[in-house]
């Protein structure tokens, strides 16, 4: 047929055509319109230190598809964009390039495709930002993102800096800005605190506090670092790494044995550290150190698993409660004997009782998994399991006196504090997710920073408001709500400024520059007025705190604010109008990695500054993108910059591949093959719509199969709409591209003769026209360029991007038609199944449809099944009716079979079958020519009640409603 050909499409030409038309018509610019509901949507603004790749493309494309869907639903959608220049990463890159860093130069030239003649200019940091700013913006345009570019800004624009100064004044007024000494992630080379945006691979430094329990060997302290000080009563030995050098250091006037790396780290934590000499670890093996909690001497033994870069490099062994220690102890018996240590001393000492984990909990989990080697990766899993269970359910036993009977959660703090008071413990901050590297290449440490400015996210009253905000919000997917609330509770003081980098200076202490995770929390409000500031030519010095108070909080007198700031009254009114119309933020979109900082900080800062009616309403979080099942990284060479991917596959196939490969929170697995398959599917769609567009439609009565197609269309419209309302974009794509297409292909097969019949082709064309006009609109949020082309091809005016979304029309649902086609399709399948097992080739298929009495009973059974009535009760109720009781065993057997089939059907199917008494004889007779074509057999249809039927084997008695009996000969 004509529609089976595949069009040769130039996706790039189509995309350029429609991008140009969108820009010329300013179709995505949004201004206040009180007659329409608004929807304000944002996605994290990009950091321009490299081009975006397809991983970024997923988050932004999901956001754009959602924005386009809502625009077609009649919302006045504002979708703006800006660029985040703040921070030190760009400075670090410029330094690395200036120093001739080969790895970075290679990435810029061969992965990011930066022209060689441009690279020397990157020694100036702003040139890097401006270059990639342009690259990212062009990539967004090429992807077809429906952005209002009038509102674009960068975070180092002087006007934006004034906005951030206002924000920080507000936080300071509320008492949420503090100054003091706190641990921060720190780059020793750059001399700055580091957050997620400052590290390689965007890793957020996770800081934990270790308790250093002071075991003593004479006057030498062996400080063992632990996160579980309550287990000190169960120590059987200490571990040192064999064959290496430790150092003896004076630490606050005590002689400590620690790793050289630890000595360096302690110097950043305000300890006074002086390395005295090196000590060989092997010289200490077999000697005994005094446990300060029990007074027992414990032997020092070798363990290869000891990490000198982690904390002190000295480890206490608690084999009853630490799976790693238990496995190590079991492997060290022979070595212990050689060192003069009785292996019996290493017997586990349980100090915590936990239900269901036996006397020695570590042995319970290790033996359960069959773990015998320290290198077994399952050790990490069982360690996490045991630590979690003991923390939440464990109770200290008699070996832990005087803490016997205390829950572990309480004992941990009590033991730690008591040891510290006696001088038997100190504290050390360490990165729990080490190693973490600054973008300059240096390994990060923890530093206790003096006189550092912090935002105090630990404030209890502030946390309460943040929780109230999250409780009132829509979190998509909902399963992240618990994690979100956990993050709010976990957050404490956050360093908010640094000494160097790009950004806004702290207004009351200009030696400090506000860092990138602190100037990116309420910028959504600035979007509402950015274009007014630009179009009115307002200068930074005019944008006083009074101006922002008036615009965002409605405070002050319009005339007085205008007079003092020299901002025209009309400009103030316009900014206030824009803000009041578009705020609050309706939906914030982000990758999951930002939940632990940006998203949480956004909530905190909004509740601190804005009234409750302007708190954000929804947060949408998505997973990342894998490349053919593997994480994308420069080292693996599998990063594809977004613009290069567009050149390879086209924007619409790329968009579709990113949207259809996974549900929201799952990681999407992208591959070139997937993008090419989407390209082919879109070409087929274009060919089909092109064919339908040239068919002439006509009025005329619809056949049952036509009504079926229009009914199925309505169900797909409903399903796609509901999926997109829940941001289940993959599901919507599947409905529109696969499920609807499957029904269209069936319809084309069913109406093949109608397409060839001049008297019927116009009616078929009318049905197909209604289908494709809906399908093009349903697909428009996902593949906007192609759908604009198809909309034009169909002769429709304007942009499909602004066309009304197909409305679900319940009046077009046709249960009778749907059941009729189910009957036809299932009959084809049943006959084919029989043909598949026959050895001889039959020439005729005899079909026997169920008697009228069976249909009457069947409808009643469907109603009972909907009510959840069990089979026995259903049988008794129907057999109480005289007309069925008179049929005796035949009726009872029918009821059992029919009811069993109904119970297996969905509730929707039961509902349909309770409504309609289908005339199967008419349906199958009308479809007989189609059945003959599909099966390659002559088809004869009878009613089970027909006395003249050809039924030599008596098969007709087996007929059920919706399941004709079949005889082949």
N, C-alpha and C positions, 0 to 999 in steps of 0.2 A: 504494500500500500504506500501511498505517497508520504504518509507521515512517518514511515520507518527510516527514512534517510536522515543522516546526521549532517547538520550544517557546518560549514567551514566558517568559523567566527574569529574575528580579530578582537579579542577581549580588550587589548590595550586601546584600540581605537574607540571602542564603545565606552570604555571607562573615561578616557580623556574627553570625549564628547559630552558626557553627562556631568562630569566635574565642572567643565566650563559653563554649562547651562545653569547648574546649581549656583555657581559663584555669581554669574551675571544676574540671576534672579534673586539672589540673596535669600534663598529659600529657607535657610536654617537660622536666620537671625530672629531672635525672640525678644519681644518687647511686651510690657504689661498690657493685658487685654482683659478687663473685668468680665467680659461676656464669656470667657472660656476658662476652664480649670487649668491651672498651671502644673508643671512638673519640672522640678529642678534636679538635675542629675550630674554627678561628677565622677571622675576617675582620678586616681593619684597622678599628679602632674609629673612628667618625666625629668630625670636628672641628665643633662646633656653632656656626658663625658664619653659617650659612645653611641653608635646608632642603635635604635631598637631592633630586637630580633623577633622571631616568630613567637617566642615565649611571651614577650610583652604584647604581641599582637592579639593573643587570646583574650587577655583582660580587657583591652580597649575595644575589641570587636564585640565581645559580649555586651559591653556597656552601650556601644552604638546600636546594636540590634535591639536592645531593650528600649533605647531612646526613640528609635524609628518606629517601633511597634506602638509606643504610647502616643507619638505624634499622629499616627494614623488613627488612633482611637479618639482623637479630638482634643488631646491635651496640648496646651501651649508649652512645648518642651524647650527648656534652656539647657544646652549641653556645651559648656565652655572649656577652654584649655589654657594652661600657662606652663612656664618652665622654671624648674627649681635649680637655680645656680648656686645656692647657699652651700657652704662647707669647705672642706679641705681636699676632697678627692681630686678635683681639677688641678689644684696647686701641686699635689703629689705627682700627678701624671706629667705636668709640665717639667717638674724637676727630673723625673725619670727619663723623659725624652731628651732633656738638655744634657744629661749625663751619658747618653748613648745606650740606654737600656734596650738590648737586642730583642728581648721577648716582646716588649711593648711596641717597639718600632715594627716588628714583624706583624703583630696583631693589627696595627693601624693600616699597614700597607696591604696585607694579604687577606685579612678577614673583614675589616671595616672599609676596605677599598678607598682609603684616603689617598688622593693624588700625591705623588712624591714631591712635587713642587710646592704643595701646601704644608707638608709636614714641618719644615723649619719654622713656620709661623706659630706652631703649637708650643714653642718655648714660652710664649706669653699665654698664661692660663685663660684669659677671656677669649682668646682666639679659638681655643678648644671648645669652649661652651657655645660660642656663636656659630661655629661650623656645624656642630652636631645638633644645635637648636634648629638650624635650617634643614638638616637632613631628616630629623625626626618629624618636623612639621610637614615637609613634603611627603614623607611616608604616610603620615596620617591622612593627608589629602588624597594620596593615591589609593589608600585603602577605602576611601569613600566615607570617612567619619563625618557625621552631620553636625559639625562644630560651629558655634557662633564665634568666629575668629576676631570679631571686634573687641572682645573682652580679654584678649591675650595680654599677658604681662610676664615679666621675670621677677624673681624674688630679690634682685638687687636694684630694681628700679627705685629711684628715690621716693616716689610716691608710695610704693608698696612698703618701703622701709618705715615710712611715717605710720602706716597702718600697724605694722608690727610693734613699733614703739608704743602706740596706743594700747595694743593688746597687753604688753608687758606692764604698762602702768596699771591696767585693770587688775592683773594678777597680783601686782604688788599691793594695791589697795585692799585686796581681799586677804592679804597675808600669806599668799601661796608661793611667794618668792623668798627663799632663805639664803643665808650665806654661812658657810661653815666648812668643816672637814668631813668629807665623805669619800668612800671608795668609788673610783670610776675606772672604766677601761681606758688604757693609756698607751699612746705610741711614744716610746722613748726617743725615737729619731725625730719625729715632728714636734715633740713637746706639747701635745694636745690631748684632751680627752677624745675618745673615739666611740662612735655609735655605729649602728648598722650601715649607714650610708658611707662611713669612712673606711670600711674594711673590705678586703678582697672577698668576692662572692657574697657581699651584703650579709655577713654574719653578725648578729647582735651579740656582743660580749655578755655572757651570763656570769655574774659574780656570786660566789658562795663564800661563806665564812667557815674555815676549818678551825677546830679546836686543836691546839698543839699541847698534848699531854706530855709532861716532862718526866720521862723515865731517866734515872740517874745511874751513871757508871762512875762511882767516886764523885769527883766534883765536875764531871763532864755530863752535860744534859743531852739526852737523845730525844728531841721533840717530835713525837709521832703525830702526824696530821690525820684527823678523823672528822667525819661528819656525824659520827655516832658515839659521842663521848660516854653515853650510858653503858656501852659494852665493855668499858675498860676493866670491869670486874672479871671478864671472861678471857683476858689476854693470857696466852700460853707461851708466847715468844715474840721477839721483834724480828723484822726482816730488814736486811741491807742488801744492796746489789753487790754481788761478788766481783772481784777483780777490777775495781774502779777506785778512784780517789775521791774522798769526801774532804771537807775542810773543817778545821776547828776554828770557830769564829767567836769573838766577844760580841754578844748580842745584849745590849743594855746591861753590860758588865757581867753577864753570865757566859760561861764557856759552853757553846753549843756545837754538836756534831750535825752538820747539814751538808747538802749538796752545794757546789759553787753557784749553781743557778739560783738556789734558794737564797743564798746570801745577797745576790743582786736584787732579787724580788723584794726581800725584806727592807732593803734600803728605800724602796718606793713607798713603804707602808709606815714610815716614820719611826722605824727601829733604828737605833744607833748600832751599826754593824762594822766590825773590824776583823778581817780575815787574818788569823795568826799563822796557820800552817796547814799543809795538806796531811791527811791521814789515809792510809790504805785500808779499805774496808775489810780485807782478808785478815788483818791483824786483830780485828775485833770479834771475829767469828768464834762462837763457843763461849764467850764471856757473858756475864750475867748483869742485867740492869734491873734496878729496883722499880717496881710498879708503885706509883705514889698513892693509888687508891686502895691497894690490898697489902702493901708492905712485902709482897713476895718478890723474890728475884726470878727473872725470866731470861732464858738464853737468847743470844743473838745468833740468827741463822741466815744462810744465803738464800736469795730468791731472785731469779732472773726477771720476774715480772715487775720488780720495783722500777718505777720511772723517776729518774733523777730530776726531770724537768717538772714534776708534779709536786707542788707544795715543798716539803722539806727533804724528800727522798728517804725518809725513815718511816717505817710502817709497823703498826702494832697488829699482831695476828690474833684473831678471834674466831677459831675454826667452828665453834658451835653456831655462829650466826653470820659468818661471811663465807659464802661458797668458794670464792677464790682461795681464801686461807685454808679451808678444809682440804681442797684438792692439793694445794701446795704442801701442806703438812703430811698428807698421805704419801707424797713423793719424796719427802726429805728425811725419812726415818734413817736410812743408811748413812747419809751425810751427817746427821745429828750424832749418831753413834761414833763416827770417826772423830767428831769434834769433842767427844766426851760427854755428850748430852744423852740422858736416858730418854728414849722415845716415849716412855710412859708419861713423862712430863708434858707431852704435847697432846694428851687426851683432851678433847673438847670440854669446856666448862660452860654449861648452859646458864645463862643469867636472865633470860626472858622466856616466859611461858606464853605460847600462842596456840589457841585451839586448832586442832587438826594437823599440827605440824610436828608432833612427836617431841621426844625429850631433847633431841639435837636437831633443830629446824634445818640447819644447813645440810646435814646428812639426808634429811627427808627429801629435799628438792634435788640434791645432787644424785642420790641413788635412784630416785624416781626417773630421772632423765638418762641414767647410765653414763654420767660424765666422769672421765678418769684423767683428763689432760687439761692443764692450765690454759692451753690455747684453744680449747673448745669454745666456739662463739656462743653456745647456749648458756655459758656461765654468766654472761651479761644479762640475759633474760631472767634466769632464776634469781640472780642477785637483786634485780629490780623488784621482782615479785616478792621475795622474802623481806626486803627492806620496807616495802609498802605495807605488807600485811602486819609486820611487827610494829610499825609505827602506829597503825590505826587500831590494832587489836591486841598488841602485846602488853604483858604486865610483868614487872620486875619480880624475880623470885628471891628465895632466901639467900642465894649466893651474892646478891647485890645489896645486902644490908649496909646502911640503914634505909635503903630506898625500896625495900621489899613491899610489894603490893601496889606500888605506884604505876599508873599507866605509863607506857614508854614516852608518850607525848609530854607528860609532865616531868618524868625523871630526866629526860635529856637536858632540859634547861637547868634543873636543880643540880645535877652532877657537874655540868659545865661550870656553873656559877660557883659552886662550893670549891672545886679544884682551883679556880682562878683566885678566889679569896685567900686560899692557903699558899698561893704562889706556885702551885703545881700545874698551872695551865696558862697558856697565852693564846692569842687569836691571830689568824692570818687569812687575809682575803686572797682568793685565787680564782682564775677563770675556769669555770666548770666545763666549758666546751672548748678548751684549748686544744690545739694551737689556733689562735685567731691572729690574722695578719692585717696590718694596716695596708692601705693601698700603695704606700711608699715601699712596701716589701718587708718592713720590720715586724718582728713578732710582738704582739701587744702583751702588756702586763696589767696588773691592778695597781693603781696608785691612790693613796689617801691624799686627796688634794686639799690643801689649806686655802682658806679664803675664797673658795669656789662658790659661784652662784648656782643655785638649784631651784627647780620647780618641785615643790613638795607634794608629790602625788600620794604620799603616805598619810596625808591629812584625813582623819576619820570622817569629819563632816563633809568633806569634798567627795570622798569615796561614796558616801551615802547618796549624794545627788547623782553621781555617775551611775550607780546601780539603778536608781530610779529611771534614769534616761534609757539605759539598756532594757530595763523591764518594759518600758513603753514602746520600744522600737520593734520593727520587724527585722529579724535576723535571718538572712538567707545564705546557706541552708540553716534551718532551725537547730540542727544538731550542734552548731557552734556556740549556742547561747551559754552553755556551761563553761566552755573554754574562755569566752569573753569575760564572764563574771570572775573567773579565776584570775585572769590577767589584771582586772581592776584591783583585786585584793592583793595581788603579788607586787604591784608597782609601789616603789618607795620614792626617795629623792632621786631626781634625774638632773644631772649636770646640764645646764641650759646655755652655757656660753663658753667660749674658748678664746685664746689669745691671737689666733691667726685664722685665715680663711676668708672666703667671700661671704657677705651677708650684712645684716643690720647691726649697728653698734648698740650695746645696752644703753638705754637713754640716760641712766643715772651714773653709769660707770663706763665711759666710752673706750676704756682700754680693753674691754671684752666685746666679742662678737657673738651674737645669738646663733646657736648652732642649728643644723638643718632639721632635726626632729622637733625643734621648738618653734620654728617660724613657719610651720606647715600644718597647723592644726585648725585654724578658722579661716583660711584663705578663701573658702567657698563664699563667705560673706563679701569679700573684696571683688569677686567675679561680678556681683550684682551692680557694681558702680564703676568698674575699671574703664569701661568704654565712655562713660560720662566724663570722667577725669581727663581722658585723652581728648575727646571731642571738644570739651570746653577749655582745654589748654590750662588746666589747673596745675599750679606748681606745688612742689613738696612742702615748701614753707607755709603755704596757705592751708594745708591739711592738718590743722591743729587737733588736739584731743577733743576740743569742743565740737569740731566739725563731725568727727566720728561718733561722738556721744549723741549728737542730734540725728545723724543718718541711721545709726544702728540701734540706738536705745531710745530715740524719741525725746531726749533730754534737752532742755534749754529753749530759749526763745529764738525763733527763726531769724528775726530781724537783728537781734543782738549777735548771734553767731555769725551772720553774714557780715555785719559791720566790723567785728573784731578780726575775722579771718580774711576779709576781702574776697570771699567766695560769693558770687552772685546768688541772690535769693532763688532765682530760677534753677540754678545748678543744684543748690541744696535740696530744693523741692523734688527735682528729678531724681537725685540719688536716693532720697527717702522713699519716693514712689517705687523705684526699681526694687529696693531692698524689701519693702513691705509686701510687694506683690509676689516676689520669687522666694522669699524665705518663709518657712525653714527649708533646709535641704531635704529633698524627698528621697533621694537614693544615692548612697556612696558606694562606689565599686572599687575593689582592690584584690590583689593576690593575697593568699593566706598568710604569707610571710609578714605582712604589715599589721596583722591583728595585734601583735605583741607590742607595737609601738604607735605608729601613725594613727591607727583606728581608735585605740584606747585613748591616746592623747587628744584626738579630735573630740571625743565624748567629754573628757575632763574639762577641756578648755571651753567648750560650748556651754556646759552647765555653770561654769564659773562666771561667764561674761554675759550670756544672753538669758532673757526670761524664758520660762518653760515653753511658751508657745513657739519659740524659735529653736528648740532643740531638734537635732536630726531625727528623721522618721524611719529610715531603713538603711541597713548595711548589707551589701551583697559581696560574698567572698568566693573566689574560684581557685582551683588548683593550678598547678604549673603545666608546662609542656615538655614532654620527652621527645627525643628524636629517634625514631625507630626503636623505642623501648629503652633508650639510654638517656641519662641526664646530659643536658647540653653543657659543654665546656670548651674553652679555647684549646686546652691540652688534647682533647679528643678530636678537635677539628670539625665538630658537627654543629657549630653555630651558623645559622643562616640569617644574615641581616634582613630586616623586613623588606626593604626596597629591592633587595636582590631576589627575595622570594616572590615579590610581585612581578618582577621581570620574568622569572622562570615560569610561573603558573598563572598569572593574572590575579587581580585583586579578588574578584568574586569566587573563583575556585578556592583561593587561599582562605578567604573568610569562611566559606562553607566547610572546608577541611578542619579549621580550628574550632568551629562551632559544633560539628556533628560527631567528633571523635570521643567525647566523654561528657558525662553529666557534670554539674557545676563544680563540686568539690574534688572530683577525681582528677588525676593527672591525665591530660590529653596526650595520646601517642600519635604524633605527627609523622608522616612519611611522604616523600615525593610521590610514591605510588598512590597514596590516598588523595593527594591534591589533583593528580592526573585523572583519577576516577571521578572526582567531583567535576572536573572540567568536561569530561565526556558526558556526564549526566546532564550538565547544563546545556551542552550542545544539542543533546537529544530533546530537551525541553524546548529550546529555541525552534528546532525543526518542527516539533509538534504544534506549537503555537502558531508558527508561520503557516502551517497547513490549515489549521482551524480558521485562521483569519481570512483565508481566501474562500472558505465555504459559504454559500448563500443560505441564510436562515429563512425559515418560514413558520407561520403559525400552523397549528394543527394539533390534534389530540395526541396526548402522550401515552405510550404503551407502558405496561407494568415495569419493564426493564428501564425505561426512561425515568420513571418515577423513582425507581431504585437508585439510579445514579445521582439524581438530585437530592435524594434523602441521605445517601452516603456522603455527599458533599457537605451537607449541613452538619453531619456528625464530625467530619474532619475539621470544619471551621470551629466547632465547639471545642474539640480536643486541642487544636493548635492554640486557640485563644487562651484556654485555661492553662496550658503549659507555659506560654509566654508571660501570663500574669504572675506565675510563680517563678519566673526567670529560669524555667527548664527549657533552655533553648535547644539543646540536643533533641529532646523529645519532640519539640515543635518541628524541627527540621525533618525528623524521621516521619512524622505524620504527613507533612506536605510533600516531601520528595519520594517517599517509599509507599506509605499506606494509601495515599490518594492515588498515586500513579498505578498501584496494583489494581485498584478499582476501575480506573480509566481503561487499563489494558483489558480487563474482563469485559467492560462495557463495549469496547471496540470489537471484541470477538463476538459478543452477543448481537451486536447491531451491524455486523458485516454486510448482511443482505440489505439492511436499510440504507447503508451508505451507497449501495449499488442501485438502489431503487429510486428513480427521480421523484416518486410520490412521497417518499419517506426521508430522503436525505436532508431536507430542510429542517425537519423536526430534530433529527440527530445533531445537525449543525447547531441548532439553537441550544440544545443541552450541552454540547461540548463548549460552546461559546461561554455559557454561564460558568462552566467548570473552570476554564482557563482564566477567565477574568478574575475569578476568586483565587485561583492558585497563584497567579502572578502577584496579587496583593499580599497573599499569605507569605510568599517567599521574599517580598521586597525588603523587610528588615535585615535579612541575611545576605542577599545578593542584590544590592540596590541598583547597580549599574545596568546589569542585564535586564532586571525587571522594568526599569525605565524604558529600555529599548523595546521590550515586549509590549508594554503599555501603549507606546507610540505605534507599534506595529498593529495593535488591535484597534487603532483609530480613536483611542480615548484621549481626551484633552488634559492639559496640565501635567503635573508630575505625579507618578504613582507614590512618591514619598509623601505627598500631601493628600492622596486619595483616601476616602474613608475605608477603614478596615472592614472586611466582610462581616456582616452582622449575622449571628446565628438566628435562623428563622425556624422556630419550632413547628410552624404550620406546614412546613415542607417535609417534615419527617413522615415517612410512610412505612409503617410497620408491616403492612400487607405486602408491599413491594419487596421489602428486605427479606421477609420470610420466603417469598417466592423465589428470590435469587439464591438464598441459602439452599432451598430445596433443589434447584437446578444444579448448583455447584456440587452439593453432596451426592446427588444422584450420579453425576459424571464420575466423581471419585469412587463411589461404591462399585459401579460397573467396571471401571479400570482395575480395581483391586481384584475383582473376580477374574477378569481377563488375564491378569498376571499369573494366576495359578492354573489356568486351563491349558491342556495340551493341544486340544483341537481348536481351530478358529471358527467361532460361531458366526452366523450371518444376521441374526435377529435378536434384539433385546426386547423382552416383554416386561413392562413395568406395571405394577398393581398398586394403586393408591388405596389408603385405608378407608374403611367404611365410615359412614357418617356417624354412627354411634361411637366409634373410637375417637373421632374428633371432639364430639360433645364431652366425652369423659376426659379427654386429654386437656381441654381448656380448664375444666374443674380441677384436675390434678395440678396444672401449672399454678393456679391460684393457691392451692394448698401448699405447694412447694415454696411459693413466695412467703407464706406465713411460717415456714419452718416446721410444718407438721411431719412427724416421722412416717415411715412407709407403712407400718402396721396400722396406724390410725387412719391414714389415707385410704388404705384398702378397705377397712371396715366401713368408713363413711360412704364410699362409692358403692360398695356391694350392698348397702342398705337400700339402694334405689331399686325399685321393682324391675325397671327395664334392663338393668345390668345383672341383677340377681337371677333373672330368667335365663341369662346366657351362661350362668354357672362357671365352670372351670375355665372356659375360653376367656371370659371377662376378667377373672381373677389373674390369670396368667398375663393378659395384656396389661392390666394395671401395674403388676409387679415390674414388668419390663419397662413400661413407659415411665413409671415413677423413678426407677433407678437412673434412666437416661436424663430425666429432668433434674435430679439432684446433682448430677455431674455438670449440668449447664450453669452458666453464670446467672446472677440475679436478673441482669438485663434481658437475657434470652428467655428466662421464665416469664418475665413481665410481658414480653412481646407475644409469647405463645398463649398467654392468658387472655389477650385482647382479641386475637384474630382467629376466625375459623376459615382457614385457607382452602380454597377450592383447588386442590392439588391436580385434579383431572384436567381442568382448563389450563393451569400453569404448564404442566408437562406437555400437553398436546400443542400449545402455542410454541413451546420450546423444542418440539420434536425435530424440526429441521436442524436446529443448532446441535442438538444431541447427536443426531446422525453424523453431522460434520465432525464433531469432536471425537466420536467413538469409532467411526468407520463402520457402523452397523445400521441396519434398518431398525427403527424404534417404533414399537406399538404400545400404546398406553391404555390400560383398562382400570375401571374401578373394581375393587375387591367384590362389590355387590353385583357386578354385571353378570347376568346368567349366561351371556353368550361369549364370555371371555375364553381365550385359549390358555389353558392352565393345566397341562397334562400331569404335572408333578404336584399340584395342589399348593404351590408356593404362595398364592395370594393370601392365605390365612396369616402369614407372618408379617403382613403389611402393618406399619406403625405410622402415625402422623409424622410427617417430615422424613420418613424412612420407607419409601416404597419397597415392596418385595420385588425381586428380580429373578427372571428366568431367561437363560440364554440358550438358543439352539441354532 
